[in-house]
Amino acid sequence: MPRPSTKKYKSLPPDVVSKWPDVFGDVDVKAIPLEYLDSLRVSFTNGKAWDIAVKADKNPAKELEKTLKDLFNTYDSSIKHVDFKLDTDRIKKDVTKRTRKFIKHRK
């Protein structure tokens, strides 16, 4: 009898999928590249929530990664939920550009 999958992938939220259903509909997410992160909402156990805008183009990825790790390490015990908002327009633009480039080189 096959074992159930232990992969911890998540499907994208419906509002993201609706932006480009042909591509985003079949995507399972394990990690989010920081350059595609638009913002995040951190909900705390006390009912408060922080909306954090992410400017990946203005912060080096290593600095942004460290800042987020520090945030999660500092508030770990009081974080209830984190919602990530993706820059779907940028993802669509990059995927389209890279697909065209790939197809052009294959001809």
C-alpha positions in Angstrom: 0.0 0.0 0.0 1.5 3.4 -1.0 2.4 5.8 1.8 0.7 9.2 1.8 2.8 12.0 0.5 4.8 13.8 3.1 5.4 16.8 0.8 4.3 20.1 2.4 3.3 21.9 -0.8 0.4 24.3 -0.9 -1.8 25.4 -3.8 -1.9 29.1 -4.5 -4.9 31.0 -3.2 -7.9 31.4 -5.6 -7.3 35.2 -6.0 -3.7 34.5 -7.3 -4.9 31.6 -9.6 -7.5 33.9 -11.1 -4.8 36.2 -12.4 -3.4 33.5 -14.7 -5.4 30.2 -14.3 -3.6 28.3 -17.1 -0.3 28.5 -15.2 -1.1 29.3 -11.6 -3.8 26.6 -11.4 -1.4 23.7 -11.4 1.3 25.3 -9.2 2.1 23.8 -5.9 4.3 26.0 -3.7 7.1 24.8 -1.4 9.1 28.1 -1.4 8.5 31.6 -2.6 11.4 33.5 -4.2 11.7 36.8 -2.3 11.8 38.8 -5.5 8.1 37.9 -6.1 6.9 38.7 -2.6 4.8 41.9 -2.6 3.8 42.0 1.1 2.9 39.8 4.0 0.3 39.9 6.8 1.3 38.6 10.1 -1.6 37.7 12.4 -0.8 37.4 16.1 -2.5 35.3 18.8 -3.6 38.6 20.6 -5.7 39.6 17.5 -3.4 42.2 16.2 -2.1 42.0 12.6 0.9 43.6 10.9 0.8 44.4 7.1 4.4 44.5 5.9 5.2 45.8 2.4 8.2 44.1 0.9 10.4 46.0 -1.5 12.6 43.2 -2.9 14.0 45.4 -5.6 15.2 47.9 -3.0 16.6 45.4 -0.4 19.2 42.8 -1.3 17.7 39.3 -1.0 20.1 38.3 1.8 19.1 41.4 3.9 15.4 40.8 3.3 15.8 37.1 4.2 17.6 38.0 7.4 15.0 40.6 8.4 12.1 38.1 7.8 14.0 35.4 9.8 14.6 37.8 12.7 10.9 38.7 12.6 9.8 35.1 12.7 12.3 34.1 15.4 11.5 37.1 17.6 7.7 36.7 17.4 7.4 32.9 16.8 5.4 32.0 19.9 2.9 34.8 19.3 2.4 34.4 15.5 -0.9 32.8 14.6 -0.8 33.0 10.8 1.2 34.5 8.0 -0.3 35.4 4.6 2.0 36.1 1.7 0.9 38.3 -1.1 2.7 37.7 -4.4 3.4 40.2 -7.2 1.5 38.1 -9.7 2.0 40.6 -12.5 5.8 40.3 -12.1 5.6 36.5 -12.1 3.5 36.5 -15.2 5.8 38.9 -17.0 9.0 36.9 -16.0 7.5 33.5 -16.9 6.3 34.8 -20.3 9.7 36.4 -21.0 11.6 33.3 -20.0 9.2 31.0 -22.0 9.7 33.1 -25.1 13.4 33.1 -24.7 13.4 29.3 -24.2 11.2 28.7 -27.2 13.4 31.0 -29.4 16.5 29.1 -28.4 14.9 25.7 -29.2 14.1 26.6 -32.8 
